Amino acid sequence: DVHGALSVSKIHGVDAALLAAQDLVRLLGSKGVSTSEPAERLVRDLLALSILGGTVELQKLIVWDELRKRSAAR
């Protein structure tokens, strides 16, 4: 039960953080993509987290498996 909820949280959490970081880079304009700026590093780190923390596709498979188990148990 916990694995599905964690996967959903991870998908939404990383996605929301990445969208916010990308908006920050857009607000900063050309300065936002400079490698000396924290905003650029933040986007890069969040992209890495989405890959290293388990790809979105893998997280969706975990959620699907949990939903399938629940429906089979009923």
HELIX and SHEET records of a PDB file:
HELIX    1   1 VAL A    2  LEU A   28  1                                  27    
HELIX    2   2 GLY A   29  VAL A   33  5                                   5    
HELIX    3   3 PRO A   38  LEU A   52  1                                  15    
HELIX    4   4 VAL A   56  ALA A   73  1                                  18    
END                                                                             
